[in-house]
Amino acid sequence: MLVFGPGSVATSVTLPVPTGVRTGRIRQIHATPSWRESAENGALSVFPFESGWARTCSHSTPKGIRAVVETHRHDVVIVGGGAAGLRAAIAAVEADPNITVALVSKVYPMRSHTVSAEGGAAAVTREDDSFEMHGYDTVKGSDFLGDQDVIEYFVEQAPKELTLLEHWGCPWSRNEDGSVATRAFGGMSIKRTWYAADKVGFHMLHALFQHSMRFDRIVRYDEQFVTRLLIDDGQVRGVVALDIRQGTMRAFLGRSVILCTGGGGKIFPFTTNGNIKTGDGMALAYRAGVALKDMEFVQYHPTGLPGTGILITEATRGEGAYLKNKDGERFLVTRDYGVGSKAELGPRDLISRAMVQEFEAGRGFSGSYGEYLHLDLTHLGEEKINQRLPMVRELAKVYGGVDPVYEPIPVRPVVHYMMGGVDTDIDTATQLPGLYAAGETACVSLNGANRLGSNSLTECLVFGARSGEQALQFSKGADDGNERAVRAQAEEEQARIDQLRGKVKGGEKLARLRVDMNKTLESGCGVYRQEDSMQQTVRDIAQIKGRFADLALEDKSKVFNTELVSALELHNMLEIAEVVANSAASRKESRGAHTRRDAPTRDDQNCLYHTLCFFDPAGPRIEKKDVTLGTWVPEERKY
């Protein structure tokens, strides 16, 4: 299949087709949405597409003739269709309506992981709040590892983005006087988290997706698994992707590329992350020589449902829920775990550590999925729960077997978010010219060593918009590069994918490798860490990576070959797992989500730096980068 988007250039191509099917040299296709022409067995087919343009030339390739990688050219290529990716696409086309943007996504955009976010998005809106207060809360929450220029920009842009989202249809919850309602969130000094009941991610993503459909210059390519960045003359020139629906390869060429593929929580066994969160964008950048930054900082959310990992939102505690041990004790109030009077509204890293200490002291409950504690909402009453937390009640009943109106919800710490990611500057640019990143894929250094709840959704909007604007500006001053060299890279990638699909011999199975990776990483990079277990994890992950070469795949089909996709995802996850393990072992202090039993204190004199991890065939290479300080001097983190 050859597909041409608005503004795309189709190189003259001779189509190899079976005998009896008309042939021709196709240069460009443009048709109205109402027109459709087709012929059986591979003739020309033109039909409406999401943007209202029609552009497809499909054909069957005779046996023995190798398919040519399809090529699509756009001004900007965005990988990922969640909140950050959609916001980037909208920002780019609004800045210049004459360009085209390719939105290349592994899933249909409304299935992106943004949809699962529940609690809210942070922005200053109240008269008794200020940018300075939001900024300080974020710096303090980051354990003073967040870059303060980035944080200042973020808090100033946040209200504009959330207001804009309301104009696009996001139904923020309201107070009785009509003003936007806000709720308390962990580590925040004031109620500044905007919410839409407890389905914030769904409503945000729906508003962004609907608004994006107004622009026919945003051309969607769904169910495309990007496997490689295309680079020529020291600049990114596009990406190559596996078309999951057909099993063929596509090259998406552009003068700039934005990575918005989310995090990689599925490298751990117990996580709130959906199955698509496999660190794809991070791995793409890493293999292309771009540093991954602060990857040792992996956030454990305090309240996940045992067994499933389904998130029970922090909004429950924002509405007044209590955490209790098996003695019915509010341990965050009665014991000194560093959260002070904030109790259940302390930062996530401190509360997760407190819960582990409760387990170790024998004050947790024992269940079939390990130890857990209680999240008690019963005192809130049915009316408030139904109004403010309806999805929490549904999730608890369906997946936890309890009705929170009448009994506590079992919870335990669960991997939720990666503070680290692709190293970018405040403009979301990486060190590879033309490559940008936003959202959880990126580490712009907003979150430092620990993210405050409700900052991440706003981050997707603020830096998604900035990436779209900056990538557009770069594309205007860049050339197309050597297309022949780029096409050659795409064909190399096609050969690699074909070789992997054809691996019938091998002693390793996907499931076993993935389980071993999960267990190994959790054993050394959990809530609490120490030198010997981290070094063992480094060695074990390297050994599992070596075993991947002996992987055998049973499914040889092309159409929706989920085994092949899973293998490609595992390849990415193993890269990311190795970076997490090596980055963690390199940091000789405790800070934020990285807590070492053998180095329990923060060391600002020697360890106030960002960890950079570069790809090297011999193993990850660690370097350091200065933290950008400003108004707020590092101090003891007290609540």
N, C-alpha and C positions, 0 to 999 in steps of 0.2 A: 504494500500500500504506500502511495506517495500522498502526503497531505500538505496543502499550501494554505497558510493563514493569511489574513489581511496584511498586505505589505510584504509578504514572503516572496523570496526569489526562488524559482524552480530552475535548477540547472537542466539543460537539455539531457534527457535520459532515454535510452532505447529500452523498452520494456520487453523482457523475455517472457513470452506467453505461449501456451500450448497451441498446437496446430489447429486451425479452424477458428481461432479467435483473432479478431482484427487487431492489428498492431499500429503503432504510430509513435512519433516523437512528441512528447508532452513538454511544453515550455511553461505554460501558466494556465490555471483554471480559475475562472470567476463566473459565478452564476447567482441568480436570485434564489431566495429560499423556497420559492414555489416550484422550481424546476427540478426534475429528477430524471436522469437517464441511466439505465443500467442494462447490462447483458450478463447472461450466465457465464460462469467459469472464468471470470477475471476480466471482463471488459470494463470500459470506463464507467465510473459511478460518481455522480455528483448529487449531494443532498444537503439539507439544512444542517447547520452546526450551531453550537450554543450561541455564537455571536451573531448569527443571522447570515453569515457568509457560508458558501458551500465550497469545499475543496477536498476532493479525494480522488485519487486514481488508484484503483486496486487491481491486482493481477495475481494469477497463480504462477508459481515458479516451477518449471518442469523438474522432474527428479534428476539430480546430478548437477543442476545449475545453482550456484550459491546466490542467495538473496543479497541484494545491495542494501546497505544501511540507508534508511529514509532520512532525508535532511529537511529541516524546517528552519527558516531564519527569521528572527525577530530582533528588535532593538535591545530588549532586556529579557533575560530568562530567569524566572523565579522557580525554585524547587521547594515545593511544599504549599499546601492550600489551606492551612489553618489561619488563625487570627493574624499572625505576623505576615504570612505570605499574602493573604488577601489585602491587608492594609498597605503593604508595599506596592502591590499591583495598582490599587486605587490611587495611591499617591503619585505614582509614575504617570499614569494616563491623565490625571487631573492637571499635572504640571505641563504636559504637552500632549494634546489630543491627536497629534499627527503620528505618534509612534505606536508600535505594537508591542505587547507584552505576552510572553508565553508563561502560563501558569501550569507547571508540570507537577503532578501530584501522584503519590502512590495509591491514594484512595480518593473517592468522591469527597469534595471539600467538607460537606456537612458530616462526614465520618472522621474528620481530623480530631485529634485528641483534645483540642480546645473545648469541644462540646461537653466534655466530662467535668469541666471546672464548675464548682458549686458556690463557693463562698462570696466572692465579690472582687471589686477592682478599686484600688486606692487612689484618691485624689483629694486635694484640699478644696473644701466647699463651704465649710462653716465659718462664721465670723470669728469664733474663738480659736480657729486653727490658722496656720501660716505655712508658707514654704519652708521657713527655717525649721519649724517643728517637724514637718514631714522629712526634711533632709536629715536632721539629727537622728530621728528614730531609725532611718534607713542606714546611716553610717554606724550607729551603735549596734543595730541588728546584724550588720555585716562583720561585727567584731573588728571594725576599723580597717578592713581590707578592701572595702569598696572605694572606687576612684571618685573623689569628691566633686570634680568637675562634671562627671557623668551624672551623679546623683542630683546636683543642683539643676542641671538641664532637665532631667527626668521629672522632678517635682513641679517645675514651672510649666511643663508641657502637658502634664497629666490631666488637669481640669478641662483643657481645650479638647483633648481627645475623647474624654467620656461624654462631654456635652455634644460633640460632633456625632458620636455614636447614637445618642438619643435622637438627634435630627434624622438619622438614618433608620430609626425604628426600634431601637433597643428599649424595652419597657422597664426602665428603672423603677423600683418600688418608691412610693411617695409617702411623705408625712401628711397629716390631715390638712395642713395649710397649703399643700401642693408642692412643697419643696422636696428635693431629692432626699430620700431616707439614707442614713448611714448607720453602720453597725461597728461595734468594737472588734478588733482583730489582734492577735498576739503580737506583742512588742510595740504596738502603736500607743502613743500617749493620749490619743483622743479618738472618738468615733469618726473615721474618715473613709470607711470602706463602703462604696456604692454597691448596691445589690439589686437583684431581681429575684425575690424569694431565695431559693437555693438552687436555681438553674441558670446561673449567670453565664457560664460558658456557652450554653445552648443559645441563649438569647443574643449574646454578642456575636457569635459565629453566624447566626441566622441573619442578623442585621448587616454584617459585612458581606455575606454571600449575596444577599438580595441586592445590595447597593452595587456590588461588582458587576452584576448582570446588566446594569444600565450601559456598560461600556463595551461596544463590540470590538474594541481594540485590545481587550483582555481576552486572549484565546486560551481556553482550557484544554489541557491534555490530561485526562484522568486515567488512573490505573497504569501509570508509567513509573517504573522503578529505576531511578537514576543510579548508575553504577560507576561513573567516572567523570571527572572534570576534563575538558579538552583544553589544552594549553599550547600556545605557540608564541615564540619570541618573548617569553617571560610574562605573558598576559593570558588570562583565562579567555577562552573563545566560545565556550558553550559547554554542553553536557551530552552524554550519551546515555540512553535509557532502554530498558527492556520493556516492551509493550506487553503487559501481563495478559491482556486479552487475546493476543495473537502469537506471542512468543517470538516476535521479530524485534530488531533493534532500530531505534530512532536516534538521530542526532539533532539536538536543538542548539542552533548557533546564535550567538548574540554577542554584542560588544561588552556586556556586563552580565554577571550572574549573582543572584541573591540566594543564599541558603536559609531556608525557614522550615526545617524538617523536625523540629522539636528535640527532645532529649533522648537519653538511652537507658531509661530505668529498667528495661527488660534484661539487662545484664545481671540483675539481681533476681532471686527466686520469689521474693515477696514484695510486690510493688503495686502502687495505685495505677501505674501506667498501662495503657492499652497495648495490645500485641504489636501495633505498628511502631512503637517507640523503641527503635533499635539502633539509635545513634548514627543514622545514615549520613546526614549532612556533616557531622563531626568527622566521620571516617573518610568521607570524600575529600575534605580539606586536609586532613592529616596526611593521607597518602600523597597529596599534591605538594607537600612540603610546608604547609601552613601550621603554625603552632596551635596546640590546644592548651588553654590556660586554666589554671586552678581546678583541675579535674579531680583532685583529692577531696573536694568538698561536695559530698552527696547528702542531700537532706532527707532525714527520716521524719515523716509526719507522725505525730503522736497517735492519731486515731484512725487505724485501718481495721476493717473487719477481718478477724482470723479466718484463714483458709482461702478467702477470695482476694484479699488485698483491696477491696473496694473502699474508697475514701468516705469517711464520715467527716464532713466538712468542719473546719475550725469555726464556722459560723454558729455551730451548736454552742460552743463555749462563749462566743460573742453574744449569744442570746441568754447566757446564764447557766449552761450545763456544768456539772461538776465531774471531776475525775476522782474515783474512789478505789481503794484497795479492798482486799477480801474481808477486812475488819470493818468496812463501811467508813473508813477514815479518808477525809480529804487531805491526802498526804502532801499536796503542794502548799497547803496552809499550815499544817501541823509540823512539818519538817523543813529544814533549811536546804532547799535545792537551788538557791540563787535567784528565784523568780520574785521574791519579796511579796509585796501586797498585790501584785498582778495575778498571782496564783495561776489559775487555768488560762489566763491571757498572757502568760510569759512567752518568750520566743520558742520556736519549735525545737531547736537544738537542746536547750536546757530541759524542756519537758520530756523529750524522748529519753534523755539520759536519766532523768528522775524515775521514769517508768522502769527502765532496765535495773536501776538500783532497787526498786521495790521488788522486782522479780528475784533478784539475787538475795534479798533479805527474807524471802519466803512469804511475802505478803501479796503475791499474785494468785489468781485462779489458775487451775490446771485444766486444759481441755485437749481435745483430739488434735488441735493444730498448734499446740504449745501453750505457753502462759499468756494470760491476758488480764486486763483490769476492767473496771466498769466506768462507762460514761453515762451519767445519770441526768436525764431530762424530765423525770416524772414531776418535779415541782413546777415546771413551766406551764403545765396544763395543756389540755387537748387543743383548745382554740388557738393558742399561740403557736404550738407545734404545727398545726395544719396551715396556719397563715404564713409563718416565716420559714418553716422547715419541712414542707410537705414531702420532698423527695427523700430526705433523711428517714422519715417515718416509713416510706415505701421500701427503701433499701434495707432498713433494719428488719422489717417484717419478712421480706422475700428472701434475703440472703443471710440474715442473722438469726431468723426464727424468733425475734422478740418484737413487741410493740412498745416503742419508747414512751408512749403515754403512760404505760403501766409498769414497765420494768426497765432496768438499765441495759445499755448496749455493750456487748463485749468488744474491747478494742485493744490493739497493741501497735507499737511503732512499725511503720511501713515505709519503704523507699518511695519517695514522692517526686523529687526534683533534683536536677544537677545544676549547681551554681556555676560550674565550669563549662567550657565550650570553646568554640572557635575564637581565637584571639582577634578582637577588633578594637578600633579606636572609637572615639565618641561619635564619629560619622558612620559607624558600622563597617568601615573598610578594613580588610585584612591586609597582610603584607604582600599578597599576590595581587598585582594590579588588575582591577576589574571585578574582583571577587568581594562580595559583601555578605554579611550574615546578621540575622536578627531573631529575637525570641529566645527560647531555651537552647537552640542550636548554638547561639553565640555566647561569648563572655565579653560583654562590653564593660564589665566590672561594676555593674550596678549593685549586685547582691553580695559581693565579697565572699566571706566564709560562711554566711548564713542568710537566706532570704527571708524577709518578713512576708507573712501571708498577705495576699491581695495586691502585692506589688507586681507579680508576674504577668497578670492579664493586662495591666496598664503598660507594662514594659513592651508587650507584643505590639500594642498600638503605637506608642511613642517612637520606638526604634524600628518598627515595621515601616512607619511613614518616613522616617529619616533615611532608611535604606533605599526605599523606592526613589526618593528625591535624589540622593547621592549617586545611585547607580545610573539613573537617567543622565545626570550631568556628565558622568564619566563616559557614557556611551556616545555622547555628542562629540567628544573630542578624540575618540578612538577610531581605529580603522578595523577592517574585517579580518586582517591577518591572512595567512596563507591557507586558503580553504583546502587545498590538496593535502597539506600536512595534517590538518585537523581531521579530514575524512579518513586518512590513513590510521590515525589513532582510534577513530570510531570502529574501523574494520578490525583493528587489533583487539578491541574490547569485545566485538562480536565473536571473534575466534575464541577468546577466553571463556565466554559464556557458553558457546557451543561445546567446548571441551568439558566444562563442568557438567553440562546436561548429559553428556555422553559417558560419564564416569560410572561404568557398571561394576567395575572391580574395586574393591577396597574393604578394609575391615572395620571402618568406623561408621556409626549411624548418627544422624542429626540429633536425635533426642538425647542420646547418651552424652555427646559433646556439650550440648546446651545445659543439661543437668549438672555436669561436672563443672562447667564454667560458673553457673549460678552458685553452687555450694562453695566453691573455692573462693569466690569473691566475697561472699557474705562472711566466711570464716575469718578473713583478714581485714576486711574493709567495712565492718559493721558500725554500730553506734560507738562502741569502744574498740580501740586498736592498740597494738604494741609491736615492737620491732620484730620479734621472731615470727609472729603470725603474718605480718605484712610481707616479710622477705620470703616466707614459704609460699604466699599467694603469688608473688612475682614469679617465682620458679614454676609453680604449677600452671599458671596461665600461659607461660611461654611453652610449656610442654603440651598443653591442650591445643595451642595454635599449631604446633608441629603435627599433631594428630589430624588436624583438619585436612592436611594434604592427602590423607588416606581415606577420605570420605567417599562413600559410594551412594549414588542416587538411583532409586528404582523407577521413578516416573520419567519417561522419555517424551511425553507429550509436549506440545507447545502451548496449547490454549489453557490458560489459568493453571499453569504448572506450579502449584503452591509449594511443592517440595524444593524446586529450584529457587523460588523466592526466599524460602526459609533458609536455604544454604547461603544465599547472598547476604541475608540479614545476619546470619551467624558470623560470617566473615567480618562484617562491620562490627558486630558486638565484641568479638574477640580482640579486635584492634583497640576498641574503647576500653574494654576491661583491662587490657595491659597498661594503657595509659593511666587509668585510675589507680591501679596497684602501684605502679612505679612512682607516680606523683605523690601518693600517700606515704610511701616508704621514704621519700626524700625530705619530707617536712618533719623537722625534729622539735616540734612543739605541739601544744593543743590550742586550737583556735576555731571557734564556730563549730561547724559540723565535723571537724577533724579533731577527735579527742583521743589522746594517747594515755594509757595507764602509766607508761614508763616516762612520760614527759608531760605531766598534768597541767602545767601553767603556760600562759601565753608569753612569748619572748619577742617583744618589739625591737629589741636591740639587734637581734640576729635574724629574725624571721618575718619582718614586716616587708614582704615581697610577694609578687605574683609568681606562681610556678608556671613555666612554659615547658611544654613537652613536644619535641620534634621527632618525626619519623626517621629512623635509621635502620638499614637492613640488619645491623648487629643488635638492635634493640633500642627502645625509646631513649632519647637524649634529653636530659633535663637542663634548663637554664632558668635564670631569674630575671624579673622585671620589676622596676620600682612601682610602688603604689603612689598615686597622685593624691597628696594631702591638700588641705586648704583651711577652711574655717575651724574645723573640729580636730583638736589634737587628741591622739590616742590616750585613753584613760581606762581605769578599771571598769569593767562592764557590770554595773549593778542595776537591779530593778527593784 
